[in-house]
Amino acid sequence: MSRSGTTMDKEIDTFLKKLSFGAIAIASVTLLSLFLRIPDSCVPPDAPPKPHLRFPKSSCDFHSTRLHVPLEKKNHRLWSSRDWRNKVHSFSLLFFPLRDLGLLRNHSKVLCISAGAGHEVAAMSLLGVEDVTGVELLDSPPLVQRADPHNLPFFDEAFDLAFTAQFDLALFPARFAAEMERTVRPGGVCFVLVEECGIDEVREVVRLFRNSKLVSSSNVTLIGMRMTGILMRTRKSSS
């Protein structure tokens, strides 16, 4: 009786193993067919003549119908918006006093650091400044080129004026200040905006600019934000 039971157990075990192998084989074939199968939404048989007008039903459908918008068209949309014009106008009002002080002229070479989308670059150009360079970690052509503000790709004393409205966000303020000074000629201008602050905080910022002296500081409004503008002139290099 025990021998008969052992034989039956072996037969059952063999059957279960065969059943398991068969299930694994069927599952593998099914998964393989799913991976190799092309989604119908990629090439629908009844695709409309303008598929970009319909809402995509899958990621494949989306990527196959997305249209490329030329850079010129993107910039035209951006630069013609009310938000863009208002921001450029705000920067223009900020720069006007520099012209009155004789620190900004049409032939001045200007560097705008951490310039974002280029509002300050556009404002300088509208004021008649012919040579304006904008840099940012991410470029926004044609107004802003890509560059690290802590390691600027320009020769020493290449500019008459350097400006930034993002000094508060610098990862390494001392390095940022040193690079800003390095690119400005002796007697040139470093113009920095920071969050609205008092004279003690202004002095702390000026101390980071080791080769410059404070000309003036004043509270200003830029795009609806209260900020403090710090104007400095670079000294002649000691080397």
C-alpha positions as CSV (number, residue, x, y, z in Angstrom):
1,M,0.0,0.0,0.0
2,S,2.8,2.4,0.8
3,R,4.6,1.5,-2.4
4,S,1.5,2.3,-4.4
5,G,1.1,5.6,-2.5
6,T,4.7,6.5,-3.3
7,T,4.2,5.8,-7.0
8,M,1.1,8.0,-7.1
9,D,2.9,10.8,-5.3
10,K,5.7,10.7,-7.9
11,E,3.2,10.8,-10.7
12,I,1.4,13.7,-9.2
13,D,4.7,15.5,-8.7
14,T,5.7,14.9,-12.3
15,F,2.3,16.1,-13.5
16,L,2.6,19.3,-11.5
17,K,6.1,20.0,-12.8
18,K,4.9,19.6,-16.4
19,L,1.9,21.9,-15.7
20,S,4.2,24.5,-14.1
21,F,6.6,24.4,-17.1
22,G,3.7,24.7,-19.5
23,A,2.3,27.7,-17.6
24,I,5.7,29.4,-17.6
25,A,6.1,28.9,-21.3
26,I,2.6,30.3,-22.1
27,A,3.3,33.3,-19.9
28,S,6.6,34.0,-21.5
29,V,5.2,33.8,-25.0
30,T,2.3,36.2,-24.0
31,L,4.7,38.8,-22.5
32,L,7.0,38.6,-25.5
33,S,4.1,39.2,-27.8
34,L,2.9,42.2,-25.7
35,F,6.4,43.8,-25.9
36,L,6.7,43.3,-29.6
37,R,3.2,44.4,-30.5
38,I,3.1,48.0,-31.8
39,P,0.3,50.1,-30.2
40,D,-2.5,50.8,-32.5
41,S,-2.5,54.5,-31.5
42,C,0.9,55.0,-33.1
43,V,-0.4,54.4,-36.6
44,P,-4.2,54.4,-36.5
45,P,-5.8,53.1,-39.7
46,D,-8.4,55.9,-39.7
47,A,-5.9,58.7,-38.7
48,P,-7.4,62.2,-39.4
49,P,-5.6,64.5,-41.8
50,K,-4.5,66.8,-38.9
51,P,-3.8,64.4,-36.0
52,H,-2.4,67.3,-33.9
53,L,-5.9,68.6,-33.5
54,R,-7.0,65.7,-31.5
55,F,-6.1,64.9,-27.9
56,P,-3.3,62.2,-27.8
57,K,-4.5,58.8,-26.4
58,S,-1.0,57.5,-25.6
59,S,2.6,58.7,-25.2
60,C,3.4,57.2,-28.6
61,D,0.6,59.1,-30.2
62,F,1.7,62.3,-28.5
63,H,5.3,62.1,-29.7
64,S,4.4,61.2,-33.2
65,T,2.1,64.2,-33.7
66,R,4.0,66.9,-31.8
67,L,5.0,69.8,-34.0
68,H,8.3,71.6,-33.9
69,V,7.9,75.4,-33.3
70,P,10.8,77.4,-34.8
71,L,12.8,79.5,-32.3
72,E,11.8,82.7,-34.1
73,K,8.1,82.0,-33.6
74,K,8.6,81.1,-29.9
75,N,10.5,84.4,-29.3
76,H,7.9,86.4,-31.2
77,R,5.2,85.0,-28.9
78,L,7.3,85.7,-25.8
79,W,8.5,89.2,-26.7
80,S,5.1,90.3,-27.8
81,S,3.4,89.3,-24.5
82,R,2.3,91.9,-22.0
83,D,4.3,90.3,-19.2
84,W,7.5,90.5,-21.2
85,R,7.0,94.1,-22.1
86,N,6.2,95.1,-18.5
87,K,9.4,93.4,-17.2
88,V,11.6,95.0,-19.9
89,H,10.1,98.4,-19.1
90,S,10.8,97.9,-15.4
91,F,14.5,97.1,-16.1
92,S,14.6,100.2,-18.4
93,L,13.5,102.4,-15.5
94,L,16.2,100.8,-13.4
95,F,18.9,101.6,-15.9
96,F,17.9,105.2,-16.7
97,P,19.8,106.7,-13.7
98,L,23.0,105.0,-15.0
99,R,22.8,107.1,-18.2
100,D,22.2,110.3,-16.2
101,L,25.4,109.5,-14.2
102,G,27.4,109.0,-17.3
103,L,28.0,105.3,-16.4
104,L,26.1,103.9,-19.3
105,R,26.5,105.0,-22.9
106,N,25.5,103.7,-26.3
107,H,29.1,102.4,-26.9
108,S,29.4,100.8,-23.4
109,K,30.2,97.1,-23.3
110,V,27.7,95.5,-20.8
111,L,27.6,92.1,-19.2
112,C,24.3,90.9,-17.6
113,I,25.0,87.9,-15.4
114,S,22.3,85.4,-14.4
115,A,20.1,87.1,-17.0
116,G,17.3,84.5,-17.1
117,A,15.2,84.9,-20.2
118,G,17.0,88.2,-21.1
119,H,14.7,91.0,-19.9
120,E,17.7,93.2,-18.8
121,V,19.5,92.5,-22.1
122,A,16.4,93.7,-24.0
123,A,16.1,96.7,-21.8
124,M,19.7,97.7,-22.4
125,S,19.2,97.4,-26.1
126,L,16.1,99.5,-26.0
127,L,18.1,102.2,-24.3
128,G,20.5,102.2,-27.2
129,V,23.4,100.2,-25.8
130,E,24.9,98.4,-28.7
131,D,27.1,95.8,-27.1
132,V,25.2,93.7,-24.5
133,T,26.0,90.2,-23.5
134,G,23.7,88.1,-21.3
135,V,24.7,84.8,-19.6
136,E,22.8,82.2,-17.6
137,L,23.2,78.5,-16.8
138,L,20.5,77.8,-19.4
139,D,20.7,79.8,-22.6
140,S,17.8,81.7,-24.1
141,P,19.0,82.5,-27.7
142,P,19.6,85.0,-29.1
143,L,19.6,87.3,-26.0
144,V,21.3,85.0,-23.4
145,Q,24.1,82.5,-23.9
146,R,25.0,79.6,-21.5
147,A,27.8,80.3,-19.0
148,D,28.5,79.6,-15.3
149,P,28.5,82.9,-13.4
150,H,31.2,81.5,-11.1
151,N,33.5,80.8,-14.1
152,L,32.8,83.4,-16.8
153,P,34.2,82.6,-20.3
154,F,35.5,86.2,-20.9
155,F,38.9,87.9,-20.8
156,D,39.9,90.2,-17.9
157,E,38.6,93.8,-18.1
158,A,36.4,93.0,-21.2
159,F,33.4,95.0,-20.1
160,D,32.6,98.6,-19.0
161,L,29.7,97.5,-16.8
162,A,28.5,94.3,-15.2
163,F,25.0,93.8,-13.8
164,T,23.1,91.1,-11.9
165,A,19.7,91.0,-10.3
166,Q,20.3,87.5,-8.9
167,F,23.2,88.0,-6.5
168,D,21.1,86.7,-3.6
169,L,20.9,83.3,-5.4
170,A,24.6,82.8,-6.0
171,L,25.8,79.5,-4.7
172,F,29.3,81.0,-3.9
173,P,28.8,84.8,-3.5
174,A,32.5,85.5,-3.1
175,R,33.4,83.6,-6.3
176,F,30.5,85.3,-8.1
177,A,31.7,88.7,-7.1
178,A,35.3,88.0,-8.0
179,E,34.4,86.9,-11.5
180,M,32.1,89.9,-12.0
181,E,35.0,92.2,-11.0
182,R,37.5,90.4,-13.1
183,T,35.6,91.0,-16.3
184,V,35.1,94.7,-15.7
185,R,37.8,97.2,-16.6
186,P,39.4,99.5,-14.0
187,G,37.1,102.4,-13.4
188,G,34.2,100.3,-14.7
189,V,30.9,99.6,-12.9
190,C,29.6,96.6,-11.0
191,F,25.8,97.1,-10.4
192,V,24.2,94.5,-8.1
193,L,20.6,94.1,-6.9
194,V,19.8,92.2,-3.7
195,E,16.7,91.8,-1.6
196,E,15.8,95.1,0.1
197,C,18.2,95.6,3.0
198,G,19.9,98.2,5.2
199,I,23.3,99.8,5.2
200,D,24.9,97.0,7.3
201,E,23.9,94.4,4.7
202,V,25.0,96.6,1.9
203,R,28.5,96.8,3.5
204,E,28.6,93.0,3.7
205,V,27.9,92.7,0.0
206,V,30.5,95.4,-0.9
207,R,33.2,93.5,1.2
208,L,32.8,90.6,-1.2
209,F,33.9,92.9,-4.1
210,R,37.5,93.3,-2.9
211,N,38.6,95.3,-5.9
212,S,35.7,97.8,-5.9
213,K,34.5,100.7,-3.9
214,L,30.9,101.7,-3.1
215,V,29.5,104.6,-5.1
216,S,25.9,104.5,-3.9
217,S,23.1,102.3,-2.7
218,S,19.4,102.9,-2.9
219,N,16.1,101.0,-2.6
220,V,14.4,100.4,-5.9
221,T,11.4,98.6,-7.3
222,L,11.9,96.0,-10.0
223,I,8.9,94.1,-11.5
224,G,6.9,94.9,-8.3
225,M,9.6,93.7,-5.9
226,R,11.3,95.9,-3.4
227,M,15.1,95.6,-3.8
228,T,18.3,97.4,-3.0
229,G,20.6,98.5,-5.8
230,I,24.4,98.6,-5.0
231,L,26.6,100.6,-7.4
232,M,30.4,100.1,-7.2
233,R,33.4,101.2,-9.3
234,T,36.3,98.9,-9.8
235,R,39.8,100.0,-8.8
236,K,43.0,99.5,-10.8
237,S,44.4,96.0,-10.3
238,S,47.2,95.8,-7.7
239,S,49.2,93.3,-9.8
